Amino acid sequence: MPQGDKSSYTDKQKRQAAHIEASYENKGASVKTAEARAWATVNKLTGGGKKSGSGRKQS
């Protein structure tokens, strides 16, 4: 999977990123900066994209 590919994210994570990005743009950030900050925020909140479930530690 190439860097920047968002296919491993859930629909909910994609929606979250879109809302966060819009918020940053409303605050005056550029489109590119807003997108980067939005995905960084989603990654921090959810731990990144979908992971395979088998054998993964439950927290």
Long-range contacts (C-beta under 8 A, 24 or more apart in sequence): 6-39, 6-49, 8-48, 8-49, 8-50, 9-42, 9-49, 9-50, 10-49, 10-50, 13-42, 13-46, 13-49, 16-42, 16-45, 16-46, 17-41, 17-42
